[in-house]
């Protein structure tokens, strides 16, 4: 059986209202994989450098077996498609830190949820996102 590579339209959708006023800007990220190229180094850099009085950063998904120990970033365990959809609807901005990623399901889910996407250059994210977000350059392991 071939598996569909599309979002579930009745589950992944934008929120009915924007209820995100008068609080920190919520950056969300997700991954269906714990592969190192998913941008965990970028998330750790943000964990150390992001202004957490202005931003909240929450990640849902798997993590590498070692080396991913954020201090400020909140992590949620992956759940069902419904859990992911509810999680995405809580965000203001979606972060796609992965590299060398062809047709990211996570980016498509974020876009279907109505989120603007900030993505790392060097993958197909720019083609998927178009004008619904902005890319940032890869600058090496130090970022």
N, CA, C and O atoms as a GROMACS GRO file, in nm:
protein
  572
    1UNK      N    1   0.082  -0.120   0.000
    1UNK     CA    2   0.000   0.000   0.000
    1UNK      C    3   0.086   0.126   0.000
    1UNK      O    4   0.181   0.136   0.078
    2UNK      N    5   0.054   0.218  -0.084
    2UNK     CA    6   0.124   0.346  -0.087
    2UNK      C    7   0.066   0.436   0.022
    2UNK      O    8  -0.055   0.440   0.042
    3UNK      N    9   0.152   0.508   0.089
    3UNK     CA   10   0.108   0.598   0.194
    3UNK      C   11   0.095   0.739   0.138
    3UNK      O   12   0.183   0.786   0.066
    4UNK      N   13  -0.013   0.805   0.169
    4UNK     CA   14  -0.037   0.940   0.122
    4UNK      C   15   0.062   1.036   0.186
    4UNK      O   16   0.094   1.024   0.304
    5UNK      N   17   0.111   1.131   0.109
    5UNK     CA   18   0.205   1.231   0.159
    5UNK      C   19   0.138   1.368   0.162
    5UNK      O   20   0.198   1.469   0.125
    6UNK      N   21   0.013   1.371   0.207
    6UNK     CA   22  -0.061   1.496   0.216
    6UNK      C   23  -0.112   1.516   0.358
    6UNK      O   24  -0.111   1.422   0.438
    7UNK      N   25  -0.155   1.636   0.388
    7UNK     CA   26  -0.212   1.662   0.519
    7UNK      C   27  -0.355   1.613   0.525
    7UNK      O   28  -0.420   1.599   0.422
    8UNK      N   29  -0.402   1.587   0.643
    8UNK     CA   30  -0.540   1.542   0.664
    8UNK      C   31  -0.626   1.666   0.682
    8UNK      O   32  -0.627   1.726   0.790
    9UNK      N   33  -0.698   1.706   0.578
    9UNK     CA   34  -0.768   1.834   0.575
    9UNK      C   35  -0.871   1.851   0.687
    9UNK      O   36  -0.895   1.964   0.730
   10UNK      N   37  -0.930   1.746   0.734
   10UNK     CA   38  -1.029   1.759   0.840
   10UNK      C   39  -0.964   1.766   0.978
   10UNK      O   40  -1.031   1.794   1.077
   11UNK      N   41  -0.833   1.741   0.984
   11UNK     CA   42  -0.761   1.746   1.111
   11UNK      C   43  -0.668   1.866   1.114
   11UNK      O   44  -0.672   1.945   1.209
   12UNK      N   45  -0.583   1.880   1.012
   12UNK     CA   46  -0.485   1.989   1.005
   12UNK      C   47  -0.551   2.107   0.936
   12UNK      O   48  -0.576   2.103   0.815
   13UNK      N   49  -0.580   2.211   1.011
   13UNK     CA   50  -0.645   2.331   0.957
   13UNK      C   51  -0.615   2.449   1.047
   13UNK      O   52  -0.576   2.431   1.162
   14UNK      N   53  -0.633   2.571   0.995
   14UNK     CA   54  -0.606   2.690   1.078
   14UNK      C   55  -0.706   2.701   1.194
   14UNK      O   56  -0.815   2.644   1.188
   15UNK      N   57  -0.667   2.774   1.299
   15UNK     CA   58  -0.762   2.797   1.409
   15UNK      C   59  -0.877   2.885   1.361
   15UNK      O   60  -0.863   2.960   1.265
   16UNK      N   61  -0.989   2.876   1.429
   16UNK     CA   62  -1.106   2.956   1.392
   16UNK      C   63  -1.084   3.104   1.423
   16UNK      O   64  -1.132   3.191   1.349
   17UNK      N   65  -1.012   3.133   1.530
   17UNK     CA   66  -0.983   3.271   1.566
   17UNK      C   67  -0.838   3.282   1.610
   17UNK      O   68  -0.776   3.183   1.650
   18UNK      N   69  -0.785   3.402   1.601
   18UNK     CA   70  -0.651   3.428   1.649
   18UNK      C   71  -0.661   3.472   1.794
   18UNK      O   72  -0.698   3.586   1.822
   19UNK      N   73  -0.630   3.385   1.886
   19UNK     CA   74  -0.643   3.412   2.029
   19UNK      C   75  -0.508   3.437   2.094
   19UNK      O   76  -0.492   3.416   2.215
   20UNK      N   77  -0.411   3.481   2.016
   20UNK     CA   78  -0.274   3.490   2.064
   20UNK      C   79  -0.232   3.631   2.106
   20UNK      O   80  -0.114   3.664   2.099
   21UNK      N   81  -0.325   3.714   2.147
   21UNK     CA   82  -0.291   3.851   2.186
   21UNK      C   83  -0.243   3.855   2.331
   21UNK      O   84  -0.280   3.770   2.413
   22UNK      N   85  -0.162   3.953   2.362
   22UNK     CA   86  -0.118   3.982   2.499
   22UNK      C   87  -0.041   3.867   2.564
   22UNK      O   88  -0.062   3.836   2.681
   23UNK      N   89   0.045   3.804   2.490
   23UNK     CA   90   0.133   3.702   2.543
   23UNK      C   91   0.259   3.695   2.458
   23UNK      O   92   0.269   3.763   2.355
   24UNK      N   93   0.354   3.613   2.500
   24UNK     CA   94   0.475   3.596   2.421
   24UNK      C   95   0.441   3.535   2.285
   24UNK      O   96   0.344   3.461   2.272
   25UNK      N   97   0.521   3.568   2.184
   25UNK     CA   98   0.505   3.510   2.052
   25UNK      C   99   0.547   3.363   2.061
   25UNK      O  100   0.657   3.332   2.108
   26UNK      N  101   0.460   3.276   2.017
   26UNK     CA  102   0.486   3.132   2.031
   26UNK      C  103   0.540   3.074   1.900
   26UNK      O  104   0.470   3.070   1.799
   27UNK      N  105   0.665   3.030   1.905
   27UNK     CA  106   0.730   2.962   1.794
   27UNK      C  107   0.711   2.813   1.817
   27UNK      O  108   0.742   2.761   1.924
   28UNK      N  109   0.661   2.744   1.716
   28UNK     CA  110   0.644   2.599   1.727
   28UNK      C  111   0.724   2.529   1.619
   28UNK      O  112   0.747   2.584   1.511
   29UNK      N  113   0.766   2.409   1.649
   29UNK     CA  114   0.838   2.325   1.554
   29UNK      C  115   0.796   2.181   1.580
   29UNK      O  116   0.753   2.147   1.690
   30UNK      N  117   0.806   2.099   1.478
   30UNK     CA  118   0.771   1.958   1.494
   30UNK      C  119   0.853   1.875   1.397
   30UNK      O  120   0.905   1.925   1.297
   31UNK      N  121   0.864   1.746   1.428
   31UNK     CA  122   0.932   1.655   1.339
   31UNK      C  123   0.875   1.516   1.360
   31UNK      O  124   0.842   1.477   1.471
   32UNK      N  125   0.865   1.443   1.251
   32UNK     CA  126   0.821   1.305   1.258
   32UNK      C  127   0.941   1.212   1.271
   32UNK      O  128   0.926   1.090   1.266
   33UNK      N  129   1.061   1.268   1.287
   33UNK     CA  130   1.184   1.190   1.288
   33UNK      C  131   1.280   1.248   1.392
   33UNK      O  132   1.269   1.364   1.432
   34UNK      N  133   1.374   1.165   1.435
   34UNK     CA  134   1.480   1.213   1.524
   34UNK      C  135   1.614   1.220   1.453
   34UNK      O  136   1.719   1.224   1.518
   35UNK      N  137   1.613   1.221   1.320
   35UNK     CA  138   1.734   1.229   1.240
   35UNK      C  139   1.806   1.361   1.268
   35UNK      O  140   1.743   1.465   1.280
   36UNK      N  141   1.939   1.355   1.278
   36UNK     CA  142   2.018   1.474   1.313
   36UNK      C  143   2.001   1.588   1.215
   36UNK      O  144   2.014   1.704   1.255
   37UNK      N  145   1.974   1.561   1.088
   37UNK     CA  146   1.961   1.671   0.991
   37UNK      C  147   1.829   1.747   1.005
   37UNK      O  148   1.800   1.837   0.927
   38UNK      N  149   1.749   1.711   1.105
   38UNK     CA  150   1.622   1.779   1.129
   38UNK      C  151   1.642   1.916   1.195
   38UNK      O  152   1.544   1.986   1.222
   39UNK      N  153   1.765   1.954   1.221
   39UNK     CA  154   1.792   2.088   1.272
   39UNK      C  155   1.797   2.100   1.423
   39UNK      O  156   1.770   2.207   1.477
   40UNK      N  157   1.829   1.992   1.492
   40UNK     CA  158   1.836   1.998   1.637
   40UNK      C  159   1.946   2.093   1.684
   40UNK      O  160   1.932   2.155   1.789
   41UNK      N  161   2.056   2.105   1.607
   41UNK     CA  162   2.160   2.201   1.642
   41UNK      C  163   2.108   2.344   1.635
   41UNK      O  164   2.144   2.427   1.718
   42UNK      N  165   2.025   2.373   1.538
   42UNK     CA  166   1.964   2.506   1.526
   42UNK      C  167   1.871   2.532   1.644
   42UNK      O  168   1.871   2.642   1.700
   43UNK      N  169   1.792   2.433   1.681
   43UNK     CA  170   1.702   2.450   1.795
   43UNK      C  171   1.780   2.472   1.925
   43UNK      O  172   1.739   2.552   2.009
   44UNK      N  173   1.892   2.401   1.942
   44UNK     CA  174   1.975   2.422   2.061
   44UNK      C  175   2.037   2.561   2.062
   44UNK      O  176   2.048   2.624   2.167
   45UNK      N  177   2.077   2.610   1.944
   45UNK     CA  178   2.132   2.746   1.936
   45UNK      C  179   2.024   2.846   1.978
   45UNK      O  180   2.051   2.937   2.057
   46UNK      N  181   1.904   2.831   1.926
   46UNK     CA  182   1.794   2.919   1.964
   46UNK      C  183   1.763   2.907   2.113
   46UNK      O  184   1.730   3.006   2.178
   47UNK      N  185   1.772   2.788   2.166
   47UNK     CA  186   1.748   2.765   2.308
   47UNK      C  187   1.841   2.851   2.394
   47UNK      O  188   1.803   2.894   2.504
   48UNK      N  189   1.960   2.876   2.346
   48UNK     CA  190   2.058   2.956   2.420
   48UNK      C  191   2.054   3.106   2.386
   48UNK      O  192   2.102   3.186   2.466
   49UNK      N  193   1.999   3.144   2.271
   49UNK     CA  194   2.009   3.283   2.225
   49UNK      C  195   1.877   3.357   2.206
   49UNK      O  196   1.877   3.479   2.191
   50UNK      N  197   1.766   3.287   2.207
   50UNK     CA  198   1.636   3.351   2.185
   50UNK      C  199   1.596   3.430   2.309
   50UNK      O  200   1.622   3.388   2.422
   51UNK      N  201   1.532   3.544   2.288
   51UNK     CA  202   1.482   3.626   2.398
   51UNK      C  203   1.353   3.563   2.450
   51UNK      O  204   1.246   3.585   2.393
   52UNK      N  205   1.363   3.486   2.557
   52UNK     CA  206   1.247   3.412   2.607
   52UNK      C  207   1.152   3.500   2.688
   52UNK      O  208   1.049   3.451   2.735
   53UNK      N  209   1.183   3.627   2.704
   53UNK     CA  210   1.082   3.718   2.761
   53UNK      C  211   0.986   3.763   2.652
   53UNK      O  212   0.874   3.805   2.681
   54UNK      N  213   1.029   3.755   2.527
   54UNK     CA  214   0.945   3.794   2.413
   54UNK      C  215   0.886   3.672   2.340
   54UNK      O  216   0.776   3.679   2.286
   55UNK      N  217   0.961   3.562   2.338
   55UNK     CA  218   0.922   3.444   2.262
   55UNK      C  219   0.908   3.322   2.353
   55UNK      O  220   0.975   3.310   2.456
   56UNK      N  221   0.820   3.234   2.313
   56UNK     CA  222   0.807   3.101   2.371
   56UNK      C  223   0.840   3.004   2.257
   56UNK      O  224   0.796   3.025   2.144
   57UNK      N  225   0.914   2.899   2.285
   57UNK     CA  226   0.954   2.804   2.181
   57UNK      C  227   0.916   2.664   2.227
   57UNK      O  228   0.964   2.616   2.329
   58UNK      N  229   0.829   2.600   2.150
   58UNK     CA  230   0.778   2.467   2.186
   58UNK      C  231   0.800   2.372   2.068
   58UNK      O  232   0.769   2.407   1.954
   59UNK      N  233   0.852   2.254   2.096
   59UNK     CA  234   0.881   2.153   1.995
   59UNK      C  235   0.802   2.027   2.027
   59UNK      O  236   0.795   1.983   2.142
   60UNK      N  237   0.741   1.968   1.924
   60UNK     CA  238   0.673   1.840   1.939
   60UNK      C  239   0.738   1.740   1.845
   60UNK      O  240   0.747   1.763   1.724
   61UNK      N  241   0.785   1.629   1.900
   61UNK     CA  242   0.841   1.526   1.816
   61UNK      C  243   0.951   1.448   1.883
   61UNK      O  244   0.978   1.464   2.002
   62UNK      N  245   1.015   1.364   1.803
   62UNK     CA  246   1.124   1.283   1.851
   62UNK      C  247   1.251   1.365   1.866
   62UNK      O  248   1.263   1.475   1.812
   63UNK      N  249   1.346   1.310   1.940
   63UNK     CA  250   1.475   1.377   1.960
   63UNK      C  251   1.587   1.276   1.938
   63UNK      O  252   1.566   1.156   1.950
   64UNK      N  253   1.706   1.327   1.904
   64UNK     CA  254   1.820   1.235   1.888
   64UNK      C  255   1.849   1.161   2.020
   64UNK      O  256   1.814   1.209   2.128
   65UNK      N  257   1.912   1.047   2.009
   65UNK     CA  258   1.941   0.965   2.127
   65UNK      C  259   2.030   1.037   2.228
   65UNK      O  260   2.021   1.012   2.348
   66UNK      N  261   2.116   1.127   2.179
   66UNK     CA  262   2.203   1.199   2.274
   66UNK      C  263   2.231   1.340   2.223
   66UNK      O  264   2.220   1.367   2.103
   67UNK      N  265   2.267   1.428   2.314
   67UNK     CA  266   2.311   1.562   2.278
   67UNK      C  267   2.203   1.668   2.268
   67UNK      O  268   2.236   1.784   2.246
   68UNK      N  269   2.077   1.634   2.283
   68UNK     CA  270   1.970   1.735   2.273
   68UNK      C  271   1.912   1.756   2.412
   68UNK      O  272   1.823   1.683   2.455
   69UNK      N  273   1.965   1.857   2.481
   69UNK     CA  274   1.922   1.887   2.617
   69UNK      C  275   1.895   2.037   2.631
   69UNK      O  276   1.974   2.109   2.692
   70UNK      N  277   1.783   2.082   2.576
   70UNK     CA  278   1.753   2.226   2.583
   70UNK      C  279   1.721   2.270   2.726
   70UNK      O  280   1.672   2.191   2.807
   71UNK      N  281   1.748   2.397   2.755
   71UNK     CA  282   1.721   2.454   2.886
   71UNK      C  283   1.592   2.535   2.888
   71UNK      O  284   1.524   2.540   2.990
   72UNK      N  285   1.558   2.598   2.777
   72UNK     CA  286   1.443   2.688   2.770
   72UNK      C  287   1.331   2.638   2.680
   72UNK      O  288   1.214   2.664   2.706
   73UNK      N  289   1.366   2.567   2.576
   73UNK     CA  290   1.270   2.513   2.483
   73UNK      C  291   1.183   2.409   2.554
   73UNK      O  292   1.234   2.326   2.630
   74UNK      N  293   1.054   2.414   2.529
   74UNK     CA  294   0.962   2.314   2.585
   74UNK      C  295   0.945   2.203   2.483
   74UNK      O  296   0.935   2.230   2.363
   75UNK      N  297   0.943   2.079   2.529
   75UNK     CA  298   0.925   1.965   2.438
   75UNK      C  299   0.801   1.887   2.475
   75UNK      O  300   0.777   1.855   2.592
   76UNK      N  301   0.722   1.858   2.374
   76UNK     CA  302   0.604   1.773   2.389
   76UNK      C  303   0.629   1.642   2.316
   76UNK      O  304   0.690   1.641   2.209
   77UNK      N  305   0.581   1.535   2.372
   77UNK     CA  306   0.594   1.404   2.310
   77UNK      C  307   0.498   1.396   2.191
   77UNK      O  308   0.385   1.444   2.198
   78UNK      N  309   0.544   1.335   2.083
   78UNK     CA  310   0.458   1.316   1.966
   78UNK      C  311   0.336   1.235   2.004
   78UNK      O  312   0.342   1.145   2.089
   79UNK      N  313   0.225   1.268   1.940
   79UNK     CA  314   0.102   1.195   1.965
   79UNK      C  315   0.034   1.162   1.833
   79UNK      O  316   0.099   1.127   1.735
   80UNK      N  317  -0.096   1.175   1.833
   80UNK     CA  318  -0.176   1.147   1.714
   80UNK      C  319  -0.175   1.267   1.620
   80UNK      O  320  -0.124   1.374   1.655
   81UNK      N  321  -0.231   1.249   1.503
   81UNK     CA  322  -0.246   1.361   1.409
   81UNK      C  323  -0.332   1.470   1.472
   81UNK      O  324  -0.308   1.589   1.451
   82UNK      N  325  -0.432   1.431   1.549
   82UNK     CA  326  -0.518   1.528   1.616
   82UNK      C  327  -0.439   1.609   1.719
   82UNK      O  328  -0.459   1.730   1.731
   83UNK      N  329  -0.349   1.543   1.793
   83UNK     CA  330  -0.264   1.613   1.890
   83UNK      C  331  -0.174   1.714   1.819
   83UNK      O  332  -0.158   1.827   1.865
   84UNK      N  333  -0.115   1.673   1.708
   84UNK     CA  334  -0.029   1.762   1.631
   84UNK      C  335  -0.108   1.882   1.580
   84UNK      O  336  -0.061   1.995   1.586
   85UNK      N  337  -0.228   1.858   1.530
   85UNK     CA  338  -0.311   1.967   1.477
   85UNK      C  339  -0.343   2.068   1.586
   85UNK      O  340  -0.332   2.188   1.564
   86UNK      N  341  -0.381   2.020   1.703
   86UNK     CA  342  -0.410   2.111   1.816
   86UNK      C  343  -0.285   2.189   1.853
   86UNK      O  344  -0.293   2.309   1.879
   87UNK      N  345  -0.172   2.122   1.856
   87UNK     CA  346  -0.044   2.188   1.888
   87UNK      C  347  -0.012   2.298   1.787
   87UNK      O  348   0.022   2.409   1.826
   88UNK      N  349  -0.023   2.268   1.658
   88UNK     CA  350   0.009   2.368   1.556
   88UNK      C  351  -0.082   2.489   1.567
   88UNK      O  352  -0.038   2.602   1.544
   89UNK      N  353  -0.207   2.469   1.601
   89UNK     CA  354  -0.301   2.582   1.612
   89UNK      C  355  -0.270   2.673   1.730
   89UNK      O  356  -0.327   2.782   1.741
   90UNK      N  357  -0.180   2.632   1.819
   90UNK     CA  358  -0.141   2.720   1.931
   90UNK      C  359  -0.027   2.813   1.892
   90UNK      O  360   0.006   2.904   1.968
   91UNK      N  361   0.032   2.793   1.775
   91UNK     CA  362   0.150   2.869   1.737
   91UNK      C  363   0.122   2.998   1.663
   91UNK      O  364   0.014   3.018   1.608
   92UNK      N  365   0.222   3.085   1.664
   92UNK     CA  366   0.219   3.209   1.586
   92UNK      C  367   0.311   3.198   1.465
   92UNK      O  368   0.283   3.254   1.359
   93UNK      N  369   0.422   3.125   1.482
   93UNK     CA  370   0.524   3.108   1.378
   93UNK      C  371   0.569   2.963   1.383
   93UNK      O  372   0.583   2.904   1.490
   94UNK      N  373   0.592   2.906   1.266
   94UNK     CA  374   0.645   2.770   1.260
   94UNK      C  375   0.791   2.776   1.220
   94UNK      O  376   0.826   2.843   1.123
   95UNK      N  377   0.878   2.707   1.294
   95UNK     CA  378   1.020   2.698   1.262
   95UNK      C  379   1.047   2.564   1.195
   95UNK      O  380   1.013   2.459   1.249
   96UNK      N  381   1.108   2.568   1.077
   96UNK     CA  382   1.150   2.448   1.004
   96UNK      C  383   1.302   2.450   0.993
   96UNK      O  384   1.355   2.501   0.895
   97UNK      N  385   1.373   2.396   1.093
   97UNK     CA  386   1.518   2.405   1.094
   97UNK      C  387   1.591   2.296   1.016
   97UNK      O  388   1.714   2.299   1.009
   98UNK      N  389   1.519   2.202   0.957
   98UNK     CA  390   1.584   2.088   0.892
   98UNK      C  391   1.656   2.130   0.764
   98UNK      O  392   1.625   2.230   0.701
   99UNK      N  393   1.755   2.047   0.729
   99UNK     CA  394   1.836   2.070   0.610
   99UNK      C  395   1.822   1.952   0.514
   99UNK      O  396   1.795   1.840   0.557
  100UNK      N  397   1.841   1.978   0.387
  100UNK     CA  398   1.837   1.873   0.284
  100UNK      C  399   1.708   1.792   0.293
  100UNK      O  400   1.710   1.669   0.287
  101UNK      N  401   1.599   1.862   0.306
  101UNK     CA  402   1.468   1.798   0.326
  101UNK      C  403   1.384   1.812   0.199
  101UNK      O  404   1.351   1.924   0.159
  102UNK      N  405   1.348   1.701   0.137
  102UNK     CA  406   1.259   1.710   0.022
  102UNK      C  407   1.112   1.699   0.066
  102UNK      O  408   1.076   1.602   0.132
  103UNK      N  409   1.030   1.795   0.031
  103UNK     CA  410   0.885   1.791   0.055
  103UNK      C  411   0.849   1.755   0.199
  103UNK      O  412   0.791   1.649   0.224
  104UNK      N  413   0.884   1.840   0.291
  104UNK     CA  414   0.863   1.816   0.433
  104UNK      C  415   0.714   1.808   0.469
  104UNK      O  416   0.639   1.903   0.446
  105UNK      N  417   0.674   1.695   0.526
  105UNK     CA  418   0.537   1.682   0.576
  105UNK      C  419   0.511   1.786   0.685
  105UNK      O  420   0.403   1.845   0.689
  106UNK      N  421   0.609   1.808   0.772
  106UNK     CA  422   0.592   1.902   0.884
  106UNK      C  423   0.564   2.043   0.831
  106UNK      O  424   0.478   2.113   0.886
  107UNK      N  425   0.634   2.085   0.728
  107UNK     CA  426   0.611   2.218   0.670
  107UNK      C  427   0.472   2.225   0.607
  107UNK      O  428   0.402   2.325   0.621
  108UNK      N  429   0.433   2.120   0.536
  108UNK     CA  430   0.300   2.120   0.476
  108UNK      C  431   0.190   2.126   0.583
  108UNK      O  432   0.088   2.193   0.564
  109UNK      N  433   0.211   2.058   0.694
  109UNK     CA  434   0.113   2.061   0.804
  109UNK      C  435   0.107   2.201   0.866
  109UNK      O  436  -0.002   2.251   0.897
  110UNK      N  437   0.222   2.264   0.883
  110UNK     CA  438   0.225   2.400   0.938
  110UNK      C  439   0.152   2.498   0.845
  110UNK      O  440   0.072   2.580   0.891
  111UNK      N  441   0.180   2.488   0.716
  111UNK     CA  442   0.113   2.576   0.619
  111UNK      C  443  -0.038   2.552   0.619
  111UNK      O  444  -0.115   2.647   0.615
  112UNK      N  445  -0.079   2.425   0.625
  112UNK     CA  446  -0.222   2.393   0.628
  112UNK      C  447  -0.288   2.445   0.755
  112UNK      O  448  -0.409   2.468   0.758
  113UNK      N  449  -0.207   2.464   0.860
  113UNK     CA  450  -0.258   2.519   0.986
  113UNK      C  451  -0.260   2.671   0.986
  113UNK      O  452  -0.301   2.733   1.085
  114UNK      N  453  -0.217   2.731   0.877
  114UNK     CA  454  -0.221   2.876   0.866
  114UNK      C  455  -0.101   2.948   0.925
  114UNK      O  456  -0.105   3.070   0.944
  115UNK      N  457   0.006   2.875   0.955
  115UNK     CA  458   0.123   2.937   1.017
  115UNK      C  459   0.223   2.987   0.913
  115UNK      O  460   0.248   2.919   0.813
  116UNK      N  461   0.280   3.106   0.936
  116UNK     CA  462   0.395   3.147   0.853
  116UNK      C  463   0.514   3.059   0.894
  116UNK      O  464   0.527   3.020   1.010
  117UNK      N  465   0.599   3.028   0.798
  117UNK     CA  466   0.709   2.936   0.822
  117UNK      C  467   0.842   3.008   0.808
  117UNK      O  468   0.869   3.072   0.706
  118UNK      N  469   0.925   2.996   0.910
  118UNK     CA  470   1.064   3.040   0.905
  118UNK      C  471   1.144   2.912   0.885
  118UNK      O  472   1.139   2.821   0.967
  119UNK      N  473   1.220   2.906   0.774
  119UNK     CA  474   1.286   2.781   0.738
  119UNK      C  475   1.432   2.803   0.709
  119UNK      O  476   1.475   2.911   0.668
  120UNK      N  477   1.509   2.697   0.732
  120UNK     CA  478   1.650   2.699   0.701
  120UNK      C  479   1.669   2.673   0.552
  120UNK      O  480   1.614   2.576   0.499
  121UNK      N  481   1.745   2.758   0.486
  121UNK     CA  482   1.774   2.738   0.344
  121UNK      C  483   1.848   2.606   0.325
  121UNK      O  484   1.907   2.552   0.419
  122UNK      N  485   1.846   2.555   0.203
  122UNK     CA  486   1.920   2.434   0.172
  122UNK      C  487   1.833   2.311   0.160
  122UNK      O  488   1.881   2.199   0.166
  123UNK      N  489   1.704   2.333   0.142
  123UNK     CA  490   1.612   2.221   0.122
  123UNK      C  491   1.500   2.269   0.030
  123UNK      O  492   1.509   2.377  -0.028
  124UNK      N  493   1.396   2.191   0.019
  124UNK     CA  494   1.283   2.231  -0.066
  124UNK      C  495   1.184   2.321   0.007
  124UNK      O  496   1.080   2.354  -0.048
  125UNK      N  497   1.215   2.361   0.130
  125UNK     CA  498   1.121   2.443   0.208
  125UNK      C  499   1.078   2.568   0.133
  125UNK      O  500   0.959   2.602   0.132
  126UNK      N  501   1.171   2.636   0.070
  126UNK     CA  502   1.138   2.759  -0.002
  126UNK      C  503   1.036   2.736  -0.113
  126UNK      O  504   0.949   2.819  -0.136
  127UNK      N  505   1.047   2.623  -0.181
  127UNK     CA  506   0.951   2.589  -0.287
  127UNK      C  507   0.812   2.564  -0.229
  127UNK      O  508   0.712   2.604  -0.289
  128UNK      N  509   0.806   2.497  -0.115
  128UNK     CA  510   0.677   2.469  -0.051
  128UNK      C  511   0.615   2.595   0.008
  128UNK      O  512   0.495   2.618  -0.006
  129UNK      N  513   0.697   2.675   0.073
  129UNK     CA  514   0.648   2.790   0.150
  129UNK      C  515   0.611   2.907   0.059
  129UNK      O  516   0.512   2.975   0.084
  130UNK      N  517   0.690   2.932  -0.043
  130UNK     CA  518   0.663   3.047  -0.130
  130UNK      C  519   0.662   3.175  -0.048
  130UNK      O  520   0.755   3.202   0.027
  131UNK      N  521   0.556   3.255  -0.063
  131UNK     CA  522   0.546   3.381   0.009
  131UNK      C  523   0.488   3.370   0.149
  131UNK      O  524   0.461   3.471   0.213
  132UNK      N  525   0.469   3.248   0.199
  132UNK     CA  526   0.409   3.228   0.332
  132UNK      C  527   0.513   3.213   0.441
  132UNK      O  528   0.486   3.154   0.546
  133UNK      N  529   0.633   3.266   0.417
  133UNK     CA  530   0.736   3.258   0.517
  133UNK      C  531   0.865   3.317   0.466
  133UNK      O  532   0.868   3.385   0.363
  134UNK      N  533   0.972   3.291   0.539
  134UNK     CA  534   1.103   3.346   0.505
  134UNK      C  535   1.211   3.245   0.542
  134UNK      O  536   1.200   3.174   0.642
  135UNK      N  537   1.316   3.240   0.460
  135UNK     CA  538   1.428   3.150   0.487
  135UNK      C  539   1.540   3.221   0.558
  135UNK      O  540   1.550   3.343   0.554
  136UNK      N  541   1.626   3.143   0.623
  136UNK     CA  542   1.747   3.196   0.684
  136UNK      C  543   1.863   3.107   0.639
  136UNK      O  544   1.846   2.987   0.619
  137UNK      N  545   1.983   3.166   0.624
  137UNK     CA  546   2.096   3.091   0.566
  137UNK      C  547   2.154   2.990   0.664
  137UNK      O  548   2.148   3.007   0.786
  138UNK      N  549   2.211   2.886   0.606
  138UNK     CA  550   2.288   2.790   0.683
  138UNK      C  551   2.427   2.850   0.698
  138UNK      O  552   2.489   2.889   0.599
  139UNK      N  553   2.476   2.858   0.820
  139UNK     CA  554   2.608   2.918   0.841
  139UNK      C  555   2.706   2.821   0.903
  139UNK      O  556   2.813   2.862   0.948
  140UNK      N  557   2.673   2.695   0.908
  140UNK     CA  558   2.764   2.596   0.964
  140UNK      C  559   2.718   2.551   1.101
  140UNK      O  560   2.617   2.599   1.153
  141UNK      N  561   2.794   2.459   1.162
  141UNK     CA  562   2.754   2.402   1.289
  141UNK      C  563   2.742   2.506   1.402
  141UNK      O  564   2.664   2.488   1.495
  142UNK      N  565   2.820   2.615   1.392
  142UNK     CA  566   2.816   2.716   1.498
  142UNK      C  567   2.691   2.802   1.487
  142UNK      O  568   2.646   2.859   1.587
  143UNK      N  569   2.634   2.811   1.366
  143UNK     CA  570   2.519   2.896   1.339
  143UNK      C  571   2.544   3.037   1.386
  143UNK      O  572   2.458   3.124   1.371
   0.00000   0.00000   0.00000
